Amino acid sequence: MKKIVIQGLGYVGLAMMTFCAGAKKGNKYLYDVIGIEKNSYKGRKILKKINSKNNPRIVDDINFLKFYSKLIKDKRIKATTDINEYSDADAIFVCSNCDYNFVKNQAKLKDFVKNIEIISKKIKDNCLIIIQTTLPPGTTDKIIEPIIKKNLEKRGIQNYYLCHSFERITPGKDYYFSMKEVQRVIGSKNKKSLKHAKRILKNVFKIRSNKIVEFDTPTESETCKIIENSYRATNIAFIEEWRKFCSKNQMDLEKILKCIRQRKTHNNIMRSGIGVGGYCLTKDPLFAKASSSQLMGEKFNFPLTIKATEVNQNMTFDIMSEIRSKFKMKIIDKKVLLIGVSYREDTNDTRYSPAETVFDFFKKLRCKLNFYDPVVGYWDYINNYSVNKKNLNNYDIYVHLVKHQLFNNINIPYKKNSIIFDLNHTLNIKKREKILKSKYYESYFIGSKNK
């Protein structure tokens, strides 16, 4: 049985380890699989959760949880900090993060490169390395491959296989199917690397060859991911521009967008929202310029992409400033409840969540804040400000931010004469109409014609 090692066990790595561990032919598992985390406080904390044999509730996806539970029963889930596990690996998926320094406007490659150094000093002859991390285009060719080649030559090893194959995982209720059914991309200069990587992906995800796209270089795969996320970020920024215009002139943007979506060529136009969060869209578009300046030695500025990122970075504050202007003294010194604080629905991920800006905004207005989000297990404010389901009444302001599935059946007992904000289209039409018709509430629904 061939051995696969998954390096980095975050949202991508955990899912990759699970699918590799669950890969079968008939009734037999195909691979011996183990995950590796850093021997740090954070890494040990991740391992403790994984090795506890409990479901890691990082997403509210019943399909993934069932799959994971079955693998736990079969003792297929294994994780460690022991880097010697790389030594006999036939294939390694590199899933650790590559961060971005927003102050210096540079990709933070140092920690990622250190991981590659560790791996390349341990691997055996003919090992396949599949980089899944989102990177500035050119990183695999210009930085990663020379490091691997140098460290292997020192040990007299000539043969290795290297490719880039980015992940498109969607946190939330579609976590499982976003891994299993999505088109796969592989980029490598070496035909044998492509062949070996393709075979593993077909085994792990049971996908046909026509759902695997091959590129001639890792740089094309890296670029594909950056363009994909930059496109989405730009689409979001574009709608924010029109949201401001429609809000200023009392127009129903959502009704306008619904009309536009009837055209097949325009059906993916975004809708308005409180802001961009999460680990990908907040930084990935900036990797374009980082590639140009840090790797390619060029001075291409990507003006549209950079401007879109700037709009998205300011979006949440701009919306809250608009609310401040509209409601004035009505939102000062009040009791405020935030409902949902993760960056998107059905995930516990709070990285770069717009909720943080909303929280800080009301805090500066001397408001007393709490939040309700049973999906989230960690947030900087969780110990002092989290409340449970039975304590959702008696607030002056209710701020709906995230559309978790579990919120669908919750009827919040809004206090009379309170203000209700729906800043991310979380409430259904029936609840919205009830609020709008009531004489007891004031309200603000993002993208709508607010009176």
RARA-V102632 format. One record per backbone hydrogen bond with DSSP energy under -0.5 kcal/mol. CO is the residue of the C=O (numbers start at 0). NH is the residue of the N-H. E is the energy in kcal/mol with one decimal. If there is no record, write none. Layout:
BEGIN
((CO/NH/E) (CO/NH/E))
END
This chain:
BEGIN
((1/31/-2.8) (2/89/-2.1) (2/90/-1.5) (3/33/-1.8) (4/6/-0.6) (4/92/-2.6) (5/7/-0.7) (5/35/-3.0) (6/94/-3.2) (9/13/-2.7) (10/14/-0.9) (11/15/-2.7) (12/16/-2.8) (13/17/-2.1) (14/18/-2.5) (15/19/-2.4) (16/20/-2.4) (17/21/-1.5) (18/22/-0.5) (19/22/-1.0) (22/29/-2.5) (24/27/-1.6) (27/24/-2.6) (29/1/-0.6) (30/32/-0.7) (31/3/-2.8) (33/5/-2.3) (34/79/-2.3) (35/7/-2.8) (37/39/-1.9) (39/43/-3.1) (40/44/-1.8) (41/45/-2.1) (42/46/-2.3) (43/47/-2.3) (44/48/-1.6) (45/49/-2.2) (46/50/-3.2) (47/51/-0.6) (48/53/-0.7) (49/52/-1.2) (54/56/-1.1) (55/57/-3.0) (57/347/-1.9) (58/60/-1.1) (60/64/-2.2) (61/65/-2.1) (62/66/-1.9) (63/67/-2.9) (64/68/-2.4) (65/69/-2.0) (66/70/-1.6) (67/71/-2.0) (68/72/-2.1) (69/73/-1.6) (70/75/-3.1) (70/76/-0.5) (71/74/-1.6) (75/77/-0.7) (77/34/-2.4) (79/36/-2.4) (80/82/-0.7) (81/84/-1.6) (82/85/-1.6) (83/86/-1.3) (85/88/-1.5) (89/127/-2.2) (90/4/-2.4) (91/93/-0.6) (91/129/-3.2) (92/6/-3.1) (92/94/-0.8) (93/131/-2.6) (93/132/-0.8) (98/107/-2.9) (99/101/-0.9) (100/104/-1.4) (100/105/-1.5) (105/100/-3.3) (106/108/-1.4) (107/98/-0.6) (108/112/-2.9) (109/113/-1.9) (110/114/-1.6) (111/115/-1.7) (112/116/-2.3) (113/117/-2.1) (114/118/-2.4) (115/119/-2.8) (116/120/-1.2) (118/121/-1.7) (118/122/-1.9) (123/126/-1.1) (126/128/-0.5) (126/160/-2.6) (127/91/-2.8) (127/129/-0.5) (128/130/-0.6) (128/162/-2.1) (129/93/-2.7) (129/131/-0.6) (130/164/-2.9) (131/166/-0.9) (132/134/-0.5) (135/138/-2.0) (137/141/-2.7) (138/142/-2.2) (138/143/-2.3) (139/144/-2.7) (142/146/-1.4) (143/147/-2.4) (144/148/-2.8) (145/149/-2.3) (146/150/-2.3) (147/151/-2.2) (148/152/-2.3) (149/153/-1.5) (150/154/-0.6) (151/154/-0.9) (151/156/-2.8) (152/155/-1.3) (155/157/-0.5) (158/125/-2.6) (158/126/-0.6) (160/128/-3.3) (162/130/-2.9) (163/186/-2.6) (168/170/-0.6) (171/174/-1.7) (173/177/-2.6) (174/178/-0.9) (175/178/-0.7) (175/179/-2.2) (176/180/-2.3) (183/212/-3.3) (185/214/-3.2) (186/163/-2.6) (188/190/-0.5) (189/193/-1.9) (190/194/-2.2) (191/195/-2.6) (192/196/-2.5) (193/197/-2.4) (194/198/-1.9) (195/199/-1.8) (196/200/-2.4) (197/201/-2.2) (198/202/-2.0) (199/203/-2.9) (200/204/-2.4) (201/205/-1.3) (207/210/-1.8) (208/211/-1.9) (210/183/-2.9) (210/212/-0.5) (212/185/-2.8) (214/187/-1.8) (216/219/-0.5) (216/220/-1.0) (217/221/-2.7) (218/222/-2.5) (219/223/-2.1) (220/224/-1.7) (221/225/-1.7) (222/226/-2.8) (223/227/-2.2) (224/228/-2.2) (225/229/-2.3) (226/230/-2.7) (227/231/-1.5) (228/232/-2.3) (229/233/-2.4) (230/234/-2.2) (231/235/-2.1) (232/236/-2.2) (233/237/-2.4) (234/238/-1.7) (235/239/-1.8) (236/240/-1.7) (237/241/-1.3) (238/242/-2.5) (239/243/-2.0) (240/244/-1.4) (241/245/-2.8) (242/246/-2.7) (243/247/-2.2) (244/248/-1.5) (245/250/-2.7) (246/249/-1.1) (250/252/-1.2) (251/255/-1.7) (252/256/-2.9) (253/257/-2.1) (254/258/-1.6) (255/259/-1.9) (256/260/-2.2) (258/261/-1.1) (259/262/-1.7) (262/265/-2.0) (263/266/-0.8) (265/268/-1.5) (279/282/-1.3) (279/283/-3.3) (282/285/-1.4) (282/286/-0.7) (283/286/-1.5) (284/287/-1.1) (284/288/-0.5) (285/289/-1.9) (286/290/-2.3) (287/291/-1.8) (288/292/-2.5) (289/293/-2.9) (289/294/-0.5) (290/294/-1.7) (290/295/-2.6) (291/297/-2.9) (298/300/-0.6) (301/305/-2.7) (302/306/-2.1) (303/307/-2.3) (304/308/-2.0) (305/309/-2.1) (306/310/-2.4) (307/311/-2.3) (308/312/-2.2) (309/313/-1.4) (310/314/-0.9) (311/275/-0.6) (311/315/-0.5) (313/317/-2.5) (314/318/-2.4) (315/319/-2.3) (316/320/-2.4) (317/321/-1.7) (318/322/-2.0) (319/323/-2.3) (320/324/-2.1) (321/325/-1.8) (322/326/-2.8) (323/327/-2.0) (326/329/-2.3) (327/330/-1.3) (328/331/-1.4) (333/335/-0.6) (333/367/-2.5) (334/395/-1.6) (334/396/-2.2) (335/369/-1.9) (336/398/-3.1) (337/339/-0.7) (337/371/-2.6) (338/400/-2.4) (338/401/-1.4) (343/346/-0.8) (345/59/-2.2) (348/342/-2.6) (349/352/-2.0) (350/277/-2.3) (352/355/-1.7) (352/356/-0.6) (353/357/-2.1) (354/358/-2.8) (355/359/-2.5) (356/360/-2.1) (357/361/-2.1) (358/362/-2.1) (359/363/-1.8) (360/364/-0.6) (361/364/-0.5) (361/366/-2.0) (362/365/-1.6) (364/332/-2.4) (366/368/-0.6) (367/335/-3.0) (369/337/-2.6) (370/386/-2.3) (371/339/-1.9) (372/375/-0.8) (378/381/-2.1) (380/384/-1.7) (381/385/-1.2) (384/370/-2.3) (387/390/-1.9) (388/391/-0.7) (395/418/-2.7) (396/336/-2.6) (397/399/-0.6) (397/420/-3.3) (398/338/-3.1) (398/400/-0.5) (399/422/-2.3) (401/403/-0.9) (403/406/-1.4) (404/407/-1.8) (406/409/-1.5) (408/410/-0.6) (409/411/-0.8) (411/413/-2.0) (414/417/-1.3) (417/441/-1.9) (418/397/-2.7) (418/420/-0.5) (419/443/-2.0) (420/399/-3.3) (420/422/-0.6) (421/445/-2.6) (427/431/-2.3) (428/432/-2.8) (429/433/-1.8) (430/434/-2.0) (431/435/-2.7) (432/436/-2.1) (433/437/-1.1) (437/440/-0.5) (439/416/-1.6) (441/419/-2.7) (443/421/-2.7) (443/445/-0.5) (444/447/-1.9) (446/252/-0.5) (446/253/-2.3) (447/449/-1.5))
END
